[in-house]
Amino acid sequence: MPLSLVRGPARLSVTSLLRAWLLLGLVSGVSACDGRPPPETPSPETPCPTRPCESEEVVRPEGSVRIGALNVHRLFDTVCDSGKCGGAEYEALPSPAAFEAQADQLARGIELLDADVMLLAEVETQAGLDALKARLPEFPHGVLGETGSTASVDVAVLSAFPITQVLGHRERTLVRPNGSTTRFSRELLEVHLDVKGKQVIVFAAHFRSKVDDDPGRRYAEAEATRTIMTQAAARSPRALVVLGGDLNDVPGSPPLTALELNGSLTRVAKDRPDTETWTYVYSGQRQAIDHLYIANGAAGTYVPRSFRAVREGGNGLGGSDHSAVMADFLPAP
């Protein structure tokens, strides 16, 4: 197991320098290599094997909090809860060895981010979250947004800082544009953190997917999320309030436009080129569907140009089919 990272601006250990070197090659993946796809599938050790990579380095300010988000891609445990598992069934049933290997690979990917808080999607049960925590001692605190449904893939939060409060919003009634009602596809998990005496509130989200699409539900999720985050910022005006996760839609779409209505929330990747912010490949097209947002009604701020989409050579990080996203934020002084 690699050594835990030393947090803060002065990270001068050999381990940290190696990780920083790897991260510079991995962030923004293909775009860091002149915008062209590599001629071969790179490994994590050689992210751009045939030509040098370049990446704009942003100094991480003292006192900043790095928040990352990753759809871990179907982290199912070794128990068949539905009675229909494996093969073409929805619930996967990995062997104990396969489960451990997936957790190992995900943990190695997450470590590369050097994050303080991770917002995760597609964790089936507490067993999956516990497996990641056991491999990531830098995150002693964690919570799963369990919906209670059989074989559900849920959101979760891992944190280096103590958790002071956890709220769920899945039972909230949402209204589609056509007037019909629904609710969040997964839990909208609200987690309050004590970051060295400063308040940070993170929301882990995973909006409705486009499989058997229900765009009205995704729009309703976005509209309700904006309201909930705006209210949280109003109640805690000295807090840093951040949303992250797989929102299953791209910039300019109705759901993301709804999130940004009236300037309530800002998608922090806006200050990065579109070629560097994609997180998923669908039908050969690169799409930015994993996002980080900050609530503008509270006092925390985004560190400009610190957003990164991080992948290991191909499309995803840690064996997932999604890239991770991360950015640095400053809590209110």
N, C-alpha and C positions, 0 to 999 in steps of 0.2 A: 504493500500500500504506500503510495507516495506520501511524502511529508505534508502536513497541513500547511496552508499558505499563511504567511504573516500578513496581516491586514494593515492598511494604511498606505501612505504614499511612498515610504522608504522600504522597498522590497529588494534586497541586495543579495539574497542567498543564491547559491548555484541553482537550486531547484526552481526558484522563482524566475531567475533569468532564462532558464531553459523554457519554462512555461510561457514567458513573455515572447520569446523567439517563436515558439510554436503558434501562439495566438496571432502574431503579426502575419504569419503565413496563412492562417486558417480564416481570419475574419474576412467577410465578404467573398470568400471562396474564389470562384472564377473571376469575379470582377477585380480582385486584387492582382490578377495576372493579366492585365491589359485588356480585360473584357472578353477574352477568347477562351473557349473550353480547352482544357488540357488534352494533349494527345493520348494520354493514358489515364487510367483511374489511379489517382495518387493515394498513398497511404498516409496515416496521421503523422508518420515520422518525416515524410517527404511531401509536403503539401503542394509544392509546385516543382516537380522534378526536373523540368527541362529549361526553365528560364527563371530569373529572379522575380520575387514578388515584392510589391511595394504597397505600403498602407500608411495612411496619414496617422501619425501618433498623436493622441491627445493625452496630456498629462492629467492623471487622476488627482483632483484637488483633495487636500487634507480635509477629513471630515465627511467626504462623500460616501454615498451608499450605492453600491452596484446591484442593480436588479436585473435578473434574467428570466426568460420564459422559454419553455420547451415542451412541445407535445412529444412525449416519450414513445409514442406509438404502441398502444395495446400491451401494456405491462400487466398481463394476467398472471394470477398465482397458480398453484399446482392443484387446486381443488375445483372440481366441476360442480358449480352451484346450480346450473340450469338443468342438468341431466342430459344436455345435448352439447357436446364439446368436440373440438378438433375437426379436421377435415374442412368441409364447407360450412360448418356451423359457426355462428357468430362468436361464441365463447371459445377462446383458445385454451388448450390444456397442455402447457409445456411440461416436459419432464423436469425433475428437480435440477438436473445439470443444466438444462436449457434456461430455466428461470435464473439460476445463479449467473450464467454467462451473460444474459441480457442485463441483469443488474450491474455486473462488473463493467460492461461496455458503456452503459449509460453513466455510471459514476465517473469513469475516466473522461468522458466527454464533458460532463458538468464541471469537473475540476478545472478544465482548460479556461473556463470563463472567469475564474477568480471572483465569483459573485458573492455578495453578502446575503441575498435573498433570491430564491428560485421559485417561480410560479410554474407548476407542472400541470399537464393534461394527460388523460388516458391512463390513470393509475387505477386498477380495478379495486383493490382492497388495501387495508392497513398493512398486510404482509408485504406488498410491493413497496409501500412507502418506508416501512421498517428496513427492508433490504437495502434501499438507497441510503438511509440514515446510517446504517451500520458501516457502509463503505465511505461515507462522507462525514467524518467527525467534526469538520468545520461547521456543520449544520446540526447543532444539538437540539434544535426546536423544529417541530413539524406538526402539520395538521392536515387531515384528509377531509375533503368536502363530500362525504359519502351520501349518496342519494337514497340508499337502502334498496335500490332495485337489483334484481338478480343479474349478475354479469355486467354491471354498469362500469363504464370507464369514467373515472371521476377526476376532478381537479384537486390539487394539493399545493401546500406551501412549505418550503424548507427555509429556515432562517438561522443566521448566526446570532440573532438577537432574541431576547425573551419575547414571547407572545403574551400580551396582556388581555386580549379580548378576541373572540371569534364570533362572527355573525353569518347567518345564511339567509338567502333571499329567494330560494327556489319555489317556495309556496306562494310567492307574490303573483297576483293575477296580472297578466300582460295583455295588451290589446293590439291585435294586428291592424294594419291599415284598412282592412275591409270590415272592421268592427268586431270580428270574432275574437274570442279570448283563448289564451294559452298560458304557458309558464316557461321558465327557463329550462332548456334542454338538459343542462347539468346545473349543479349548484353554482351560484355566483358567490364565491367564498370571500368574505371580508375579514381580514386579519389585521389586528392592531399590534404594533411592535414598539418596544421601548429601545430606542437606539441611543444608548449613552445619555439618557435623560430627555431625548427628543422624540416626538411622536411621528411615527410613520404608519400609514394605512395602505395596505396593498389589497387589490382585488384580483383574484385568479378566475379567469373566465374561459369557457369553451362553448362558443355559440353553435347553433344548429348547423350541421354539415349540409353539403349540397347533394348527398346521396338521397334519392327520393325527395328532392328539394322542397322546402317550405320557406321561401324567401320572406314571407310575411312574419313568420315566427322569428327569424333572425333579425328582422327590422325591429320587431317588438322588444327583443332582448336588448338590442343596442339602445333603443329609446329609454327603456327602464334603467339600464345601466348608467346612462348619462344622468338621469334624475337621482338615482341612489348615490352616485359619486358626488354630485353637486351638493346634495344634502349633507353628506359626510364632511365635505370641505367646509360647509357653512357651520356645522357643529364644532369643527376642530380647525379654526382658521390658521393656527400655527403649525399644522401638520403638513407633511409631505404625503400626497395622495396619488397613488399610481395604479393603473390597470394594466394587466398583461395577460396574454394568452393567444390561443388559436381562435380567431374570430371568424374564420372561414369566409372572408370576403376581402376585396382589394380596395385600395384607396380610390375614392370617387364613387364607390358603390353606395346605394341608399342606406344600408346599415351604418357604414363608417361615416357617411355624411350626417346621419342622425346623431352619432356620438359627438360630433364636432359642432352641433347646432349652437348658435349664439356664442361661440368661442368658449364654451364651458370646459371642453377637454381639448388637448393638443396631442396629435400623433407625433412623437418625438423624432421619428425617422424622416420627417419632412425636410430636415436640413442635410440629408444625405442623398446622393444620386440614386435614382430608381434602379440602376444596374447593380447597386450594392445592397438593396433592401429585400430582395426576393427570398422566400423561405421554403417554397414548395414547388414541385414541378408536376403539372397536370396536363396530360396529352401533349407533352413536349414543350409546354409553355411555362416559363418561370413566373411565379405569382408571389406577391407579398400578402400572406394571409395570417401571419403571426405578428402581433403588434404590441407596442407599449404606448400608453397614454398617460398624461399627467393632468390632474384637475387644476384649473387655473384659479379657482376660488380660494385655494389655501396658499400657504406661504412657501412651501418647498419649490425648488427650481430644478430644471434639467440642465446638465452640463452640456453646452453646445458642442455638436459634432461628435459626441461620445457614443451615439448609437452604432451598434454593429449587428449584422447578421453573421452567424458563425456556423461553419460547416467543415466537415473533414473530407476535403477533396471532392466528394460527389455532391449529393443534394442535402444530406442530413448530418446530424451530430449524434454521436453515441449509439449508432445503429438505428436511430430513428429515421423516418423518411422526411422529417421536418428539420430545417435549420433552427438553431436557437437564436433568440434576439436578446440583446443586453444593452444597457445604458447606465450612465452614472448620474446620480441626483444629489442635490444638496438640501438637507433638512433646514428649516428656518434656524437662524442663529439664536 
